[in-house]
């Protein structure tokens, strides 16, 4: 399984997203390597198809991409919607569901 964690330095939500990702991997007993990709500028944002920080991709698929997100690649903070709640990071539950769907 290929897992990528994309972020930029200074993102206030990257630590919580990283924690949720690692916790999900541990809970599912998955010993997968995660490639951390630090995005430095708009050129890299385009190159990596960066939807904002933090982003997690599993087997090339963004775990929260919907048509609502569009495909605007930029150095921006990302928001995740769960019902009526909006967070700056994916929940552990959402990450676990995405991981399970790729097993």
N, C-alpha and C positions, 0 to 999 in steps of 0.2 A: 504494500500500500504506500502510495506517495503522499506525504503530508507536507504542506508548506504553510508557514506562518509569516505573513507579510505585515510590516509596520513601518513607522518612521520614528526616529528619536524625538522625544518630547511628547509623544502621544500619551494622554493621561489614562487611557484605557488598555494599553497594551499589556500591562502586568496582570490585570484581572483576566484578560482573555488567555494569556499564556498559562496562568494558574488553572483556569477552567479546562483548557486543552489537556494539560498534563494530568489533572485529576480524572478527566474522562478516560484517557488512555489507561491509567492505572486501574480504574474501576472495571474496565472491560478486559483487563489483563492483556493489553496489547503492548508489545515491546517494539514499537515502530520508531524509526528515526524521523525527526521533524526538522525540515530545512527552514531555518530562520532567514528571512530576506529583509534586510533593512533598506528601505527605499529612501534615496537621498534627494531626488529632484523630479521635476515633471517629465523629463525624458525617460527616467527609469520607471516612473508611474505608467507611462505609455507602453514601454517595453514589457513590463511585467503584468499589464492589464490590471493595474492596482485600483480597486474600487474604494479605497480608503482604509484608514488604520483604526483598529486592527482587522485583518482579513485572514481567513483560514480556508485553504483549498485542500480537498482530498481527491486524489486521482484526477487532478486538473479541474475539478468542479468546486466553485465557491459554495460554501455550506449554506449561505443565506441569499444567494442570487435569485431574484425574481425579476420579471419584466418591469416591475415598478422601479427597480434600482436604475434602470437604464444601463448604459455601458460607458459612463463618463469616468475616465481614468484621471486621477488627480491626487495631489498631496493634501488630502482632507481627512477629517475625522469621520468615522463611519457610525451610523446609527442602525440598531437592530430593533425591529418591532416584534413584540410578543403579545398578541391581543391588544389591549389598550395601553400596554407598557412599552416605553421606548428606552433602550439602554445603549451605552456606547461600546458594548462588547457582547459577544455571543454567550448565551448561558451554557452551563455544563450539560444540561439536558439536551439542548439543541445540537451541541457538538457530539454527544453520545449518539443521538439519532442519526446524524450524518455519518459517523463512523460505522454504525451498525449496518447502514444501507450499502456500504461498500465492502462488507465482509463476504 
